[in-house]
Amino acid sequence: MRPRTKRERLVAELSSKLPAITEAQVRWGKKHCFPHVAYRCKDEMWCGDCGKMWVDTTGQKDGSIRCPYCGEKLEVKASRKKKDNSESYLTIATISKDFQVLRHFFITKYARKERDTHYFIDEVCQQWITADCKETVIAKAMNMGSRGWMHTSDMSIKQNGNIYCPHSYDIDGYVYPKVKVLPILHRNGLRTSFHGVTPAILIRALLGESKYAEMLIKTRQYGLLEFYMYRGCLSHPWTVNICNRNGYIVKDGSMYDDYLRLLDYFHLDTHNAHYVCPKNLKKAHDKLLERKRKIEAKERAEADRKARIARMKRMKVDILSFIRKIQPFLGLVIEDDGIVIRPLESITQFYQEGKAMHHCVYQNEYYKRKDCLILTAQVAGKRMETVEINLRTFKIIQSRAICNGTSKYHEKIIELVNRNMEVIRRAAS
């Protein structure tokens, strides 16, 4: 959109005066913004940087190797791919008058086997941030994708984000090492490295958006800084002061936060440097984690034991109820033309029937259903179908063969049960 405010008009004017990207910056971006890979297929290797191919008879399938043509150190990967297209961002941090400027360059690498590698570099976004943390964005147009840049469009003032993504132009690119920062950012601890944090996020944090960023960066707690900037909070902020007093540097912020939560779990004092500053963080973390696993294993075993006891009690009640219900039908046999039909007389038989017929007569606890009689139909001792009868209406609800299908005796079984329904009615009465 067109610049409307005084700040936007100033930013647009200063942006037009920024120098083009230099050859040194381009060389640095090509070298550091992409992985350096040698692709191996049988005895052939080709360099993902220069595209040259050579024959290697060492059989090396991993590790690193140096390209005999461009001299670049490459990581060996076994692959049949013949092209490698990669995208990345190069960020140049500089200053212009009273603005901290982040210039983001979109870089694409087109590598082909036995062809020269080509690069496409285009400046797509600029973030202009003042000392009072006000930001103006100049960028190219995007399509419906969040980073689908329209490279043929012109740079113009953009609205930075929306209600769902308030800082949609925060690009986490590879930062060119020659960094220029505002005096206030230098005073607040920022030098040439952003310590794994998205540049715009760290700059806004050091300008006042964050409570702990300046303290963490000045005390060189870079591991906690990265964790804090992405998590947005510290679960135990007082431990940072304890670490600083004891000269303890946290290298892995995520593991350290998990360790502090384990200390809370065991009710250990997180104000005591003995616990807060372990000599070996990983060893201390793993030791407490193993203790917690053992405790949780005991708790699960106890819960399983109680569940088994409760299940056995319920099973006893179910057995007694089933015995009372099946009592009138014990010894009932219906047979004709080689088909033998009898009721399932125990819960064990329900289990055997369900397992043999691959249906849910046992898992869905048909033995607990009121007004329900389950029969098994067999021919020459082989189960054919399982029949359910409603004892209120004396109608067949269903008759299922293996896997809830139907057998070739299905019609005969239905006809035989219906023909003897009066026998079942008399037994139930």
C-alpha positions, 0 to 999 in steps of 0.5 A: 500500500502507499505510505501514509504516515510520516514514518512510512514515508521516511521508511520508503525514502530510506529503503530506496537508498539502501545499497544492493547486496554485495558479492561478499554477502552473496558468496557467504549466503551460498556457502552458509545457507545450504547444506553441502551434500555429496549424493552417492549412487553405487560407485558414482558421486556428484557434488550438490554444490558444483554439480560435478560427478566422479567415480569413488570406489571406497564404498563410503556411504556416510561421513564426509568427503571433499569434492575433487573439483570445487574443494568443498567438504561434503556430507555423503548421502546415499541417494539416486536423486539427480537434482537438488532444489533448496530454498533458504533466507539470508538476513542482513542486519544493518541500521539506517538513521534511527531504524534497526533494519532487517533485510531478508533475501530469498535464496534458491539453489538449483543443483543438477548432476553434471550441470552447473549450479545456479542460484536465484537471490531476491530481496523480499522483505525489510523490517524497520524497527525503532528504539521505541519498538515500533515496526514498519514492514516493506515487502513484496506481495505474497500469494495464498501461501505464507511465504509464496513470494511474487518476485515480479511485484514491487516492494511496498509498505505492508500491514504486519500480520493479523489477529492470528499471526501478529508478526507474519514477516518475522523470518528466521534466516541465516544472519550475515555475520557483519551485523550493525545494531542500534546503540540501545541494542548494543547497550542491552547486550546484542552484538553480532549473534542472535543465539538461535533466536529469530532476529526480529523477535530478539530485537523486540525483546531487547527493546522492552517486550521481554522481561528477562531477555536483556538479563539472559543475554548479558549473563551469557545464558544463551541456552536459556535465552533461546528456550525462553524466547520460544517458550515465552516464559521461565517456569523457575525464574529465580533459578537464573539468579542462582546460576549467575551467582554460582557462575553456572551456564545452562547450555540446554534450556529445554533439558534444564527446564525439564530437570527443574520440573523433576525437582518439583516432582520430588519436592527438592529445593529449587532455591538450593544451588546444590540442586539448581546447578548440577555438575552434569545436567544430563546425568542429574536429569536422567537420574531423576527421570529414572526415579520417576519412571520407577515410581510411576511403574509402581503406581501403574502396577498398583492401579492394575492390581486394583483394577484386576480385583475390581474386575474379578469382583464384577466377573463373580457377580456376572457369573452368579447372575448368568448361572441364575439366568441359564439354569432353565436352559441347561441340557437343552439340545435341538438337533435335526439333519446333522445340525445340533443347537444348544445354549452357551452354558458358561462364560468360558463358552462365550469366550471360546465361541467369540474366539473361534467365530471372530465376533463380539459375543464375549467382548460385548458381554452378551452374557450380561444382557437381560432377556437374551439367550445365546445358542451355538449351532454346530455340524459334526462338532464344528461351529457354524453360527451363533444365534441370539434369541429375545426371551420376551418376544421369542424372536431370533435377533441375529444368527452370525457365522464366522466374522459375522457372516452367514454359513451355508446352513443359515436358512436351515438353522433359522428354520430349526430354531423357529420350529423349536421355539415353543420348546425354548418358551416352555423352558423359559417359563 
